[in-house]
Amino acid sequence: MKNMLVWYVLLFVVIGGIVFFASGQEPGALLGVAVAAVIGFAIMAAQMRSQWSGTIEDLVEKKVDVSSGDESNHYQTRLFAVVRLENGRTKKVQADPNWKIGDRLVKQRGATGIQVNSEA
């Protein structure tokens, strides 16, 4: 976790330097980089704090709006896994195309990815 934090800070220091010099050394440009770094860190920390495990009950395709703020909407079809957690609740997570119904998924605290244990 510490190693990831160091790389995260270094990445935003480099991005900040590029933005600072590309903007004609405008100090206000660094504020936008700082806000993006804080928001990104909050999202990453929330993902890394979560911990769960469960079994895939269903795989469903869903149209997702991937518009980038322009006036027209753009949709993509994405695959989601419906996971029955150990506490009985269900959770939808974006699925890997190689996942199958019955696979056991484990999201460990401190990890950003999901481990898959196939039952086949």
DRENKEGU-144972 format. One record per residue: residue number from 1; residue in one letter; x negated, y, z negated of N, C-alpha, C, O in turn. Coordinates in pm, 1 decimal. Atoms other than C-alpha are relative to their C-alpha. Layout:
BEGIN
<NUM, 'A', <X, Y, Z>, <X, Y, Z>, <X, Y, Z>, <X, Y, Z>>;
...
// end
This chain:
BEGIN
<1, 'M', <-82.6, -118.8, 0.0>, <0.0, 0.0, 0.0>, <-87.2, 125.5, 0.0>, <-58.7, 221.1, 72.0>>;
<2, 'K', <89.0, -116.5, 4.6>, <-281.7, 241.6, -84.9>, <-67.3, 22.2, 134.9>, <-83.1, 135.6, 180.1>>;
<3, 'N', <66.2, -8.9, -129.5>, <-454.4, 162.1, 242.9>, <93.6, 63.0, 103.2>, <51.4, 146.6, 183.2>>;
<4, 'M', <-97.4, -55.3, -93.3>, <-135.7, 239.7, 437.1>, <21.5, 149.2, -26.0>, <35.9, 227.7, 67.8>>;
<5, 'L', <-18.4, -141.1, 35.7>, <-93.7, 568.0, 249.3>, <-116.9, 84.3, 50.9>, <-97.0, 194.5, 102.1>>;
<6, 'V', <118.2, -72.8, -48.8>, <-450.2, 673.1, 334.8>, <9.5, 20.2, 151.4>, <-15.9, 130.1, 200.7>>;
<7, 'W', <-14.1, -11.6, -145.4>, <-390.2, 599.8, 705.8>, <111.8, 96.3, 37.2>, <100.4, 170.3, 134.8>>;
<8, 'Y', <-113.1, -89.8, -25.3>, <-57.8, 785.1, 691.2>, <-44.3, 145.9, -15.6>, <-14.5, 229.9, 69.3>>;
<9, 'V', <48.1, -136.5, 23.7>, <-221.0, 1096.4, 543.5>, <-97.9, 41.8, 109.2>, <-89.2, 152.9, 161.4>>;
<10, 'L', <96.4, -32.1, -105.9>, <-508.2, 1082.0, 793.3>, <69.2, 27.9, 133.3>, <31.2, 119.8, 205.9>>;
<11, 'L', <-74.4, -20.7, -123.6>, <-262.7, 1050.3, 1081.7>, <62.0, 139.5, 3.9>, <51.9, 208.8, 105.1>>;
<12, 'F', <-64.5, -130.7, -0.2>, <-72.5, 1362.0, 976.8>, <-100.3, 114.8, -10.7>, <-69.6, 226.1, 32.1>>;
<13, 'V', <105.1, -102.6, -1.7>, <-394.9, 1556.1, 912.8>, <-45.3, 22.7, 143.7>, <-63.8, 136.7, 186.2>>;
<14, 'V', <40.1, -11.1, -141.7>, <-498.1, 1481.6, 1272.7>, <111.1, 68.6, 80.2>, <85.0, 159.7, 158.8>>;
<15, 'I', <-112.6, -63.3, -71.1>, <-150.4, 1568.6, 1402.9>, <8.9, 148.0, -36.2>, <31.3, 232.1, 50.9>>;
<16, 'G', <-2.7, -140.0, 43.0>, <-156.1, 1888.2, 1196.3>, <-107.7, 82.5, 67.5>, <-83.0, 195.7, 109.1>>;
<17, 'G', <109.4, -71.7, -66.9>, <-492.7, 1986.0, 1341.7>, <29.9, 25.0, 146.6>, <4.9, 133.7, 198.7>>;
<18, 'I', <-34.0, -15.7, -142.0>, <-375.0, 1925.1, 1696.5>, <107.4, 106.6, 17.7>, <95.5, 193.5, 104.1>>;
<19, 'V', <-109.3, -97.7, -10.8>, <-53.4, 2123.0, 1643.3>, <-50.4, 140.2, -33.6>, <-12.8, 237.3, 32.0>>;
<20, 'F', <52.8, -130.6, 41.0>, <-241.4, 2404.2, 1467.0>, <-76.8, 66.7, 113.9>, <-55.5, 184.5, 142.7>>;
<21, 'F', <79.6, -59.3, -107.7>, <-485.9, 2455.9, 1752.7>, <80.0, 14.5, 129.6>, <55.9, 107.4, 206.6>>;
<22, 'A', <-83.0, -10.4, -120.6>, <-228.9, 2390.9, 2027.8>, <96.6, 117.3, -9.2>, <138.8, 170.8, 93.3>>;
<23, 'S', <-93.0, -111.8, 17.2>, <-3.9, 2660.5, 1879.7>, <-72.1, 134.0, -8.0>, <-10.5, 235.2, -41.7>>;
<24, 'G', <74.6, -125.3, 6.9>, <-277.6, 2921.8, 1894.8>, <-34.8, 36.1, -143.6>, <-38.9, 154.1, -178.6>>;
<25, 'Q', <36.0, -13.7, 141.4>, <-373.1, 2873.3, 1528.2>, <107.2, 73.4, -79.4>, <77.4, 159.3, -162.4>>;
<26, 'E', <-115.6, -55.9, 71.6>, <-26.1, 2967.5, 1403.9>, <23.5, -83.8, -126.8>, <58.8, -201.4, -116.9>>;
<27, 'P', <-16.5, 76.8, 123.7>, <-5.2, 2866.1, 1034.6>, <142.3, -53.9, -19.0>, <160.4, -157.4, -83.2>>;
<28, 'G', <-138.4, 45.6, 13.3>, <374.0, 2833.6, 1055.7>, <25.4, -133.4, 68.4>, <117.9, -205.9, 31.6>>;
<29, 'A', <-16.9, 127.3, -70.0>, <333.9, 2540.3, 1294.4>, <-29.9, -117.4, -92.0>, <23.1, -226.9, -72.9>>;
<30, 'L', <33.6, 106.7, 94.2>, <186.1, 2338.6, 1009.1>, <118.1, -35.1, -89.6>, <125.9, -146.6, -141.1>>;
<31, 'L', <-117.6, 27.3, 82.9>, <512.8, 2369.8, 818.0>, <84.5, -111.7, 62.0>, <132.4, -200.0, -9.1>>;
<32, 'G', <-76.1, 104.4, -68.0>, <691.3, 2157.5, 1078.6>, <-66.0, -136.5, -14.1>, <2.2, -237.0, -33.8>>;
<33, 'V', <72.7, 125.6, 16.8>, <420.3, 1891.7, 1057.8>, <15.2, -50.1, -143.4>, <33.0, -169.9, -165.6>>;
<34, 'A', <-14.0, 37.6, 140.6>, <442.5, 1894.3, 676.8>, <139.2, -56.0, -28.5>, <152.8, -155.6, -99.5>>;
<35, 'V', <-137.0, 48.7, 19.5>, <822.3, 1853.7, 684.3>, <15.4, -138.7, 62.2>, <74.5, -227.6, 0.8>>;
<36, 'A', <-7.2, 130.9, -64.9>, <792.5, 1564.7, 931.8>, <-73.9, -106.1, -82.1>, <-27.4, -219.6, -92.9>>;
<37, 'A', <76.9, 94.2, 81.6>, <528.0, 1400.6, 711.0>, <77.2, -39.4, -125.2>, <78.4, -156.8, -162.1>>;
<38, 'V', <-75.7, 29.2, 122.1>, <745.2, 1427.5, 397.9>, <121.0, -88.3, 31.5>, <147.5, -185.2, -39.7>>;
<39, 'I', <-116.8, 80.7, -37.9>, <1056.2, 1291.9, 573.9>, <-44.2, -141.6, 38.5>, <16.9, -239.7, -3.9>>;
<40, 'G', <51.1, 131.1, -39.4>, <856.7, 1009.2, 730.7>, <-47.4, -81.5, -119.5>, <-25.0, -202.4, -125.5>>;
<41, 'F', <46.6, 70.5, 119.1>, <697.4, 923.1, 397.2>, <117.3, -50.0, -83.2>, <112.8, -161.2, -136.0>>;
<42, 'A', <-117.6, 41.1, 77.3>, <1037.9, 913.4, 224.2>, <65.4, -123.4, 62.8>, <106.0, -215.0, -8.7>>;
<43, 'I', <-59.0, 115.9, -68.9>, <1172.4, 671.4, 487.7>, <-88.5, -122.9, -18.0>, <-38.8, -231.8, -46.6>>;
<44, 'M', <92.9, 111.9, 14.3>, <860.6, 453.7, 471.9>, <2.1, -54.3, -143.3>, <0.4, -175.7, -163.6>>;
<45, 'A', <-1.9, 43.7, 139.8>, <868.2, 445.1, 89.6>, <126.6, -77.7, -31.2>, <121.5, -177.8, -102.6>>;
<46, 'A', <-125.8, 71.5, 23.4>, <1235.2, 340.7, 87.9>, <-5.4, -139.0, 62.5>, <41.0, -235.7, 2.1>>;
<47, 'Q', <11.8, 130.4, -65.9>, <1161.9, 60.4, 336.2>, <-92.9, -92.3, -77.8>, <-66.3, -212.0, -89.3>>;
<48, 'M', <96.9, 82.5, 70.0>, <865.3, -60.7, 136.1>, <49.2, -41.1, -138.8>, <5.5, -143.5, -191.5>>;
<49, 'R', <-53.5, 34.8, 132.0>, <1057.3, -59.1, -194.3>, <103.7, -110.9, 7.1>, <123.3, -184.2, -89.8>>;
<50, 'S', <-107.6, 98.5, -8.0>, <1335.1, -281.0, -65.0>, <-56.3, -141.8, 0.6>, <-165.4, -168.1, 51.3>>;
<51, 'Q', <37.6, 140.3, 7.1>, <1319.9, -653.2, -129.9>, <127.5, -82.0, 8.0>, <221.3, -59.4, -68.4>>;
<52, 'W', <-117.1, 85.0, -13.3>, <1568.2, -915.8, -15.8>, <-36.3, -126.2, 77.3>, <-141.2, -134.0, 141.3>>;
<53, 'S', <15.8, 121.0, -79.6>, <1604.3, -1260.6, 133.7>, <138.4, -58.5, 25.7>, <231.1, -39.7, -53.1>>;
<54, 'G', <-127.6, 59.2, -35.6>, <1882.1, -1448.4, 305.0>, <-10.4, -81.7, 127.1>, <-117.8, -95.7, 185.7>>;
<55, 'T', <-7.2, 87.7, -116.4>, <1992.6, -1671.3, 589.9>, <85.6, 64.2, 108.6>, <190.9, 120.9, 79.6>>;
<56, 'I', <-74.9, -56.0, -111.9>, <2108.3, -1560.0, 934.9>, <126.6, -82.2, 20.8>, <120.9, -203.0, 44.1>>;
<57, 'E', <-129.4, 65.1, -23.5>, <2478.4, -1639.6, 970.3>, <49.2, 21.2, 142.2>, <120.1, -63.5, 196.6>>;
<58, 'D', <-49.7, -31.2, -133.3>, <2540.3, -1474.8, 1306.7>, <-95.4, 96.7, 67.5>, <-165.1, 173.4, 1.1>>;
<59, 'L', <74.7, -95.4, -81.5>, <2367.7, -1286.9, 1586.9>, <101.2, 71.1, 88.4>, <174.2, 6.0, 163.1>>;
<60, 'V', <-98.0, -76.7, -76.5>, <2572.2, -1007.2, 1744.5>, <-70.8, 108.8, 79.6>, <-169.7, 167.3, 35.5>>;
<61, 'E', <49.6, -110.4, -81.4>, <2506.4, -762.8, 2025.2>, <90.4, 119.3, -23.2>, <212.4, 106.0, -32.8>>;
<62, 'K', <-75.2, -121.0, 28.0>, <2610.5, -406.1, 1965.1>, <-57.0, 113.5, 84.3>, <-178.6, 127.1, 97.4>>;
<63, 'K', <45.3, -117.3, -74.9>, <2597.9, -93.1, 2181.9>, <-37.7, 108.8, -100.8>, <39.2, 141.9, -191.1>>;
<64, 'V', <52.9, -101.0, 90.8>, <2387.3, 171.0, 2008.3>, <-28.0, 126.8, 79.5>, <-87.2, 121.8, 187.4>>;
<65, 'D', <25.3, -129.3, -63.5>, <2376.9, 540.7, 2097.4>, <-146.7, 37.2, -22.4>, <-190.1, 55.0, -136.2>>;
<66, 'V', <141.9, -34.2, 7.9>, <2012.7, 623.5, 2175.5>, <-26.6, 135.6, 65.2>, <-136.4, 160.9, 114.7>>;
<67, 'S', <13.8, -133.0, -60.0>, <2073.7, 979.0, 2300.3>, <-108.7, 77.4, -71.7>, <-130.3, 60.7, -191.7>>;
<68, 'S', <108.0, -79.0, 58.6>, <1790.1, 1219.0, 2244.0>, <40.1, 145.9, -17.3>, <-42.7, 235.8, -2.6>>;
<69, 'G', <-43.9, -135.9, 27.3>, <2000.6, 1523.9, 2168.2>, <52.3, 75.9, 120.2>, <102.6, 187.2, 105.0>>;
<70, 'D', <-54.3, -68.3, -116.5>, <2096.9, 1611.5, 2523.3>, <151.9, -19.2, 2.4>, <207.5, -87.6, -83.5>>;
<71, 'E', <-146.0, 0.8, -2.6>, <2460.2, 1650.6, 2624.8>, <60.4, -135.2, 36.1>, <171.4, -165.9, -7.4>>;
<72, 'S', <-56.5, 129.1, -39.7>, <2507.7, 1305.6, 2778.2>, <-43.7, -108.7, -99.5>, <-154.3, -105.3, -153.4>>;
<73, 'N', <30.6, 110.4, 89.4>, <2522.8, 991.2, 2567.1>, <-64.8, -114.0, 77.4>, <-25.4, -145.1, 189.8>>;
<74, 'H', <68.8, 114.7, -58.2>, <2290.3, 701.6, 2641.3>, <12.6, -115.2, -98.5>, <-18.6, -100.8, -216.7>>;
<75, 'Y', <-19.5, 116.2, 85.4>, <2368.3, 355.9, 2506.7>, <-90.7, -113.9, 43.5>, <-119.3, -131.4, 161.9>>;
<76, 'Q', <74.6, 122.3, -25.3>, <2158.4, 42.5, 2476.5>, <66.9, -111.6, -79.1>, <122.2, -88.1, -186.5>>;
<77, 'T', <-51.4, 115.1, 72.4>, <2271.6, -304.2, 2378.2>, <-114.6, -57.9, -81.7>, <-220.2, -91.4, -28.1>>;
<78, 'R', <102.4, 51.5, 90.2>, <2077.0, -424.9, 2075.5>, <53.5, -122.2, -73.3>, <173.7, -134.7, -96.9>>;
<79, 'L', <-35.2, 122.3, 71.1>, <2075.7, -757.9, 1896.2>, <-17.2, 21.1, -150.0>, <-121.7, 68.0, -195.2>>;
<80, 'F', <3.9, -10.8, 145.4>, <2158.2, -761.1, 1523.5>, <25.2, -136.1, -62.1>, <101.8, -216.7, -9.2>>;
<81, 'A', <-22.8, 122.1, 76.6>, <2141.2, -1044.2, 1272.0>, <86.7, 33.4, -119.7>, <60.4, 129.8, -191.6>>;
<82, 'V', <-82.0, -11.3, 120.1>, <2413.7, -1079.7, 1011.1>, <-60.5, -98.1, -100.1>, <-56.7, -219.5, -79.9>>;
<83, 'V', <74.0, 80.5, 97.2>, <2223.5, -1204.1, 706.2>, <80.9, -12.0, -128.9>, <124.2, 88.5, -185.3>>;
<84, 'R', <-65.0, 24.3, 129.1>, <2389.8, -1364.3, 401.8>, <-110.8, 1.1, -105.4>, <-195.0, -88.5, -109.8>>;
<85, 'L', <101.7, -14.2, 102.8>, <2179.1, -1245.0, 108.4>, <25.3, -97.0, -114.5>, <134.6, -152.3, -126.8>>;
<86, 'E', <-11.3, 91.9, 113.0>, <2115.5, -1454.0, -201.9>, <107.1, 43.6, -99.9>, <164.0, -40.1, -170.0>>;
<87, 'N', <-101.5, -48.7, 94.0>, <2352.0, -1231.2, -402.8>, <141.5, -8.6, 57.8>, <236.9, 36.0, -5.7>>;
<88, 'G', <-131.0, 18.6, -61.1>, <2638.7, -1315.9, -162.7>, <41.1, 110.3, 96.2>, <134.4, 91.3, 174.2>>;
<89, 'R', <-31.4, -109.6, -92.1>, <2645.9, -983.8, 22.4>, <-55.0, -31.2, 138.1>, <-136.7, -121.6, 155.4>>;
<90, 'T', <55.9, 13.0, -134.5>, <2581.9, -950.8, 393.8>, <-72.7, 128.5, 36.0>, <-42.2, 236.5, -14.6>>;
<91, 'K', <82.1, -112.5, -45.1>, <2331.2, -724.9, 563.0>, <-21.8, -17.0, 148.7>, <-47.0, -127.8, 196.0>>;
<92, 'K', <31.8, 3.3, -143.2>, <2287.3, -634.5, 930.1>, <-138.6, 60.2, 19.2>, <-167.7, 169.9, -28.5>>;
<93, 'V', <133.3, -50.1, -33.0>, <1931.2, -597.9, 1052.9>, <-23.1, -20.6, 149.1>, <25.8, -116.6, 208.8>>;
<94, 'Q', <31.2, 16.8, -141.1>, <1801.2, -543.0, 1401.8>, <-82.9, -126.7, 15.6>, <-182.3, -146.3, -54.4>>;
<95, 'A', <57.2, 134.3, -10.9>, <1702.9, -889.0, 1520.4>, <-108.4, -7.7, 106.1>, <-110.7, 69.0, 202.4>>;
<96, 'D', <99.6, 38.1, -99.1>, <1408.0, -1027.3, 1705.1>, <67.7, -100.3, 93.7>, <145.5, -183.3, 46.6>>;
<97, 'P', <-65.3, 93.6, -92.3>, <1514.6, -1216.7, 2020.2>, <-29.4, -147.3, -30.4>, <45.8, -234.6, 12.9>>;
<98, 'N', <35.6, 138.0, 32.1>, <1342.3, -1531.0, 1884.6>, <70.7, -53.7, -123.8>, <61.7, -173.1, -152.3>>;
<99, 'W', <-70.9, 44.9, 120.0>, <1553.6, -1544.6, 1567.0>, <118.3, -87.2, 40.1>, <177.8, -68.6, 146.2>>;
<100, 'K', <-111.9, 90.5, -23.8>, <1816.7, -1817.7, 1544.3>, <88.5, -5.9, -123.5>, <43.7, 22.0, -234.7>>;
<101, 'I', <-91.1, 18.9, 112.5>, <2122.6, -1879.2, 1328.9>, <-57.8, -110.3, -88.0>, <-99.0, -215.2, -38.3>>;
<102, 'G', <56.8, 95.3, 94.8>, <2005.2, -2060.9, 1016.3>, <-140.7, 36.3, -44.2>, <-189.1, -16.5, -144.3>>;
<103, 'D', <133.3, -42.8, 42.4>, <1663.7, -1891.5, 1003.2>, <9.9, 73.6, -133.1>, <106.1, 146.1, -158.5>>;
<104, 'R', <6.0, -69.2, 128.8>, <1568.0, -1768.3, 657.8>, <-90.4, 122.1, 15.8>, <-204.7, 110.0, 60.0>>;
<105, 'L', <75.5, -124.3, -8.3>, <1453.8, -1403.9, 645.6>, <-39.6, 43.4, -140.7>, <38.7, 32.2, -235.1>>;
<106, 'V', <50.1, -48.6, 128.1>, <1241.3, -1262.4, 364.5>, <-65.5, 135.3, 21.6>, <-159.3, 148.0, 100.3>>;
<107, 'K', <61.0, -134.8, -0.9>, <1164.6, -891.6, 316.9>, <-59.5, 20.2, -138.0>, <14.1, 33.9, -235.8>>;
<108, 'Q', <67.1, -13.7, 128.4>, <904.6, -855.8, 41.2>, <-27.3, 145.8, -31.9>, <-50.1, 227.4, 57.4>>;
<109, 'R', <31.3, -135.5, 45.4>, <848.7, -542.9, -165.6>, <-143.6, 34.2, 42.2>, <-235.1, -46.4, 25.1>>;
<110, 'G', <131.6, -44.9, -43.3>, <555.5, -345.2, -25.6>, <-31.3, -31.7, 145.0>, <-131.0, 16.1, 199.1>>;
<111, 'A', <20.9, 35.5, -140.6>, <587.9, -493.0, 323.4>, <97.1, 79.5, 86.6>, <207.1, 112.8, 42.8>>;
<112, 'T', <-89.6, -71.1, -91.3>, <734.0, -312.6, 622.9>, <71.9, -95.2, 93.8>, <173.9, -59.2, 152.4>>;
<113, 'G', <-60.5, 97.2, -92.7>, <814.7, -625.5, 824.1>, <78.6, -106.8, -72.1>, <75.6, -117.1, -194.8>>;
<114, 'I', <-82.1, 108.9, 52.1>, <1046.0, -921.0, 778.9>, <-64.0, -131.5, 42.7>, <-96.2, -150.7, 160.0>>;
<115, 'Q', <53.4, 132.6, -29.8>, <910.3, -1275.8, 754.8>, <113.8, -94.1, 35.0>, <222.8, -84.9, -21.5>>;
<116, 'V', <-101.1, 94.3, -44.8>, <1099.3, -1555.2, 928.5>, <-48.1, -141.5, -28.3>, <-160.3, -179.0, 5.5>>;
<117, 'N', <26.1, 141.7, 21.7>, <1113.1, -1916.2, 815.3>, <107.8, -77.3, 73.3>, <222.9, -80.2, 29.8>>;
<118, 'S', <-98.6, 75.0, -80.3>, <1282.9, -2131.3, 1080.0>, <35.1, -128.5, -70.6>, <-50.0, -193.5, -131.3>>;
<119, 'E', <-49.0, 122.9, 59.7>, <1494.2, -2418.6, 958.6>, <-10.5, -118.0, 95.9>, <10.2, -232.4, 55.5>>;
<120, 'A', <2.2, 106.5, -101.4>, <1449.6, -2616.4, 1282.4>, <-122.3, -86.9, -11.0>, <-138.7, -180.6, 67.1>>;
// end
